[in-house]
Amino acid sequence: MKKRYLIILFPIILIIIGIIIYFDNFISEKAINKKNDANIIINKKNIDTIIKNDLFSENLTKSDIKKIYGYNISDIIIPFGKESYLENKPDEYIIKEYNLNVYEELIDKYKLNVRKRFLDSMKYEYKENSNGNLNFKIIPWYYFYYSTDLNALTDYILTYINYDKNKIESNNDEYLAYEYQAKAISVMIMDAYLENYDNRDNDIINFSMKFNKENVEKNEMYNLLISMEGLNSEKASLKYGTEERQQERVAKYLDESFSKGIVDKTNPLKIR
């Protein structure tokens, strides 16, 4: 009789053990994922490492961005990597369908000059103050204005060729292909104007990074990044001016690229 009970109970016990193991693994996996989704702990000891290895990494992912800043930020602000405006591209099937590989190669070629200019030009130093915060002195390279001018020149080229932007709704794939072509041409054109975004006026941004005991407070990494890109610089704001002046600037870039034979005036999206 006992043997019969054991025969009946044994598979039930196995099922119960299996359920326990499953839920234990499920909870453990959930905990690991939650840990992986958590923000990077940034403190006074590792801030320099985070800046050098993470902030300007070429391999920055959306997940990394969220971990560093605590939330997603505009691609116009992100200086490098596939999530940046400079390197952002259409899906692979659009690249293949519209033969955009050559434009991809063009961006890959000139993006290296932008990266070098930024990293060679932007300087910073910091020291702890009496409140336990870090006082930064930053010499920015005006990446923000480079990035927004690149966006404006891309749009200007699409307007120049009379591309119908209503196709964003009716044929979004085609629009993304044309936009990517225009951006690649813009990156090539603006390679000759990188010095326009140099900090020639000894513009120094003073920024106090706030900490809660040892760990950095929310928004402070974002504030640091925009300081390094000159977004919050009064001198840069006066220098680069209004949207109207931006349009004049990018129109000049395109006109000069025509006169120098860099871009074909009859077909600006053509790569020579």
N, C-alpha and C positions, 0 to 999 in steps of 0.2 A: 504493500500500500504506500509506504514511504517512497519507494522507488518511483511509483507512478506519479506522486506529487512532485518529486524532483524532476522528472521528465517534463511535466507540464510547466513547472516554475522556471526551469533553466532557460528556455527561449525568451520568457518574459523578462528575466533578469538581464539577458543579453540586450534586449530592446531598450530597457531602462538605462543600461550603461551606455549604449549607443546614443541615446537622446542626451544624456549628461555630457558626453564627449562633444557632441555636435554643438550644443548650446555654449559649452565652455570655449570651443574654438571660435564660435560666432561672436561671443562677447570679447574675446581676446583680439580677434581681427578688427572688430569695431573700435576697440580702444586704440589699436595701432593706427588705424585710419584717422581717428580723431587726433591722435598725436601728430601724424603727418600733416594734417590740415591746419594745425596750430601755427600761429605766427612765430617767426624766428625771435628768440630772446636776444634783444640787443641791449648791451650794457656798456659801461665806460671802458671795460677791459677789451671788448671785442669790436668796438665801433670802427677802428681803423681797418681791421680785417674785413668787416662787412662792406665797407666802402670800396676797398680795393678788389675784393673777390666776388662780391655779389651785386652791388649797386650798378656797376658798369660791365657786368659779365655779358659776353656775346651769346651765352647759352641760356639767358633768362627766359623762364616760362611764365605763363599766367599764374600758375600755382606759386612760383617763387615770388612773383610780384606781390601777390596777396599776402604771403608770409612776411615779406619785408615791411610793407606799408600798412597791412591790416585790411586793405580793400583794393579793388582794381583802380587803376589810374589811366588817364587818356594816353593813347599811343603817341600823340604829339609830344608828350613829356618824356616818354621812355627813350633814352638815347641810343641803346644798342640792343641787338638780338631780334628774333623773329617777331616779337610783339611790338617792336618800335614802328613808328610810321615809316621811317626810312626803309625798313626791310619787310614790312608787312606785304603780303602778296596774295593773289587769288588762290583758290583751291587748285590742287594738282590737275584735275580734269580740265579746268579752264586753261591752265598753262599749256597743256597738250593740245587742246582743241584749237587754240588761237596761236600756236607756235610762239610762245612767249619766252622760251628758254634763252634766246639771245638777249632779251631785255633783262632777264634775271642775272645773266652773266655781267651785263653792263653795270647793274647796281652793285653786284658783288665786287666788281673792280674798284668803283669809286667810293664805296662805303668805307674802305680801309683808310682813305685819306681823311675822311670826316672823323673817324675814330682816333687816328693819330693826332690830328689837329686839336681835338678836344682834350685828350689825355696829356698831351705835351703842354697845352696852354693853361688848363685849369689847375690852380694850386690852392692848397688850404693848409691851415695849421690850427691847433686848438689847445686850450688849457682849461683846467677846472677852476671855477670861481668859488667865492665864499658861500654861495647858495647850493653848491653841489652840482651845478649845471656845467656844461662845456661851452666856453666862448670860442666860436669859430671866426677866423678871418679868412675870407674866401676871395680869390681872384678868379672870377668866372670866365669861361668861354661861352659866348652867347648862342648856345645850342638851341635854346627855345626859339630864338628869332630865325635861326637857320631852318629849323623844322617847319615853322609856320610859313616862312617864305617858300620853302619847297612845296608845301601844300598849295599855296597861292599860285605859284608858277605852274603847277600841274593843272589846276583849274583854268588858268589863263590860256594854256596851250589847247585844252579841250574847247574853250570858247573860240579861240583863233581858228580852229579847223571846223567850227560850226557843228560840233557834235551835239546831237539832241539828247539833253540830259533827262528827258521824259522817259528814255529807254531804261532808266534805273528801275522803273516799275514794269515796263513791258518786256524788256530783255536785259535783265540785270547782269547776266553772264557776259554779254557783249560789252556793257558799260564798264564792268570791272576790268575787262581785257584792255579796252581803250585807255582807261584811267591808269592802269599799270604801265602801259607803253609811255604815256605822257609823263608819269613819275620817273621812269628810267631816263628819259631824255632830259628831264629837269635836273636829276642828280648829276648827269654828265655836264650839263650847262653850268651848274652852280659850283662844280669843282674849280672853276676859274675864279670864283668869287669867295672862297672860304675865308680869305683875309678880311673880308667885310664884316666878319663876325668875331674878329679878334678884339680883345680888350686893350685898346690903345690909350685909354684915358686914366690908367692907374685906378680903375674902378675896384674898390674893395668893399665887399659886403660883410657886415658884422652880423653874426647870427648866434643867438644863445640857445643851445639845444637843451631842452628841459628834461629832467629825469625824475622819476618817482623812486627815491632811494637810489638803487643801482641801475634800474631798467628804464629805457627811454620811454617817454610819454607818447600817446597816440598823436599822429599827424607830424611828429617831429622829423621823421625820415623823409617824408614828402617835402617838408619845408626846407630841409637840407638840400635835397635834389634840385628844387627850383632855384635855390640860391646859387648852386654850382652852375646852373644853366643861365643865370642872369635874368630870370623871369621877373623877379621882384626888385630889379635894379632901376633906380630913378634915372640914372644916366643912360641906360640902355633904352628905357621907355621914351626918353626925349630924342635919342639918336634915331631909333627905328620908326617912331612916330605912329601916325594914324593908319587906318586901312587904306586910305587914299594914297598915302606915301608908299605903302607896301605895293599897291598896284602899279605905281610909277616905277618902282624899283624892279619888279619882276618883268614888266614890259621892256625895260631897258636891257635886262639880262637876255631876253629872247631876241630883241632887235640886234644886239651886238653879236649874238651867236649866228644870226643870219649873215651879217656883214663880214664876219671872220670865216664863214664857210663851215662852221662847226655843225650847223643844222640846216637842212634843206628847206628853204622858204616855201616851196611848192608842196612839200610833204614833210612837215615837222616831226612826224612820228617815225620816219624812216631812219634807220641806223646806217650811217655812211661807212 
